[in-house]
Amino acid sequence: MVKRKGSDRKNGPGISGGLVFCQGRGAGVEITEVRVVLKDSQDKKLKAYATVTFDNVFVVRDIKVIEGGAGLFIAMPSRKLKHACPKCAFKNELRSKYCCQCAAPLPFEVNLQRAEELSGSQTGHRDIAHPITQSFREYLQKKILEVYGRERTKERPEPALE
């Protein structure tokens, strides 16, 4: 449940420029809608994409449903990390040897140092949005995988009776 303290004339009643206090399992956040799109792709591990709506006011798209060694799990939306070319300032993907804009060689030391700063599985990517607590991550994963399971059973064709 979200509690707002005080009121402010310029921001309206009940909304202050100060802190918003949250409590409860998901910090008062309710998942109000989960949409899943199944994928039949060459990548056998990627099973679906999910879009989740929180409290009918906030949407997170491109949450991936992936099949790993220990079963299904979700991966939050992410972007590739980039670094700027020292010559033209164009942002190139991490580990690029040459600038995609001006073709200048990129400094190997900076590229290597940047790659080493990242942890193993996150190398080259950074989450755009992600749960802060383990309990909310588990809650989110449970909800998405429930809808994924329902979508999979819907899509399976019924066997023909003869």
WOWOTA-V832150 format. One record per run of one state. SS is the DSSP state (~ for helix, > for strand, _ for the rest). FROM is the first residue (numbers start at 1). TO is the last residue. If there is no record, write none. Layout:
SS&FROM&TO / SS&FROM&TO
//
This chain:
_&1&1 / >&2&4 / _&5&7 / >&8&8 / _&9&11 / >&12&12 / _&13&19 / >&20&22 / _&23&30 / >&31&38 / _&39&45 / >&46&54 / _&55&57 / >&58&68 / _&69&70 / >&71&75 / _&76&77 / >&78&80 / _&81&81 / >&82&84 / _&85&90 / >&91&93 / _&94&97 / >&98&98 / _&99&104 / >&105&105 / _&106&107 / ~&108&117 / _&118&124 / >&125&127 / _&128&133 / ~&134&155 / _&156&162
//
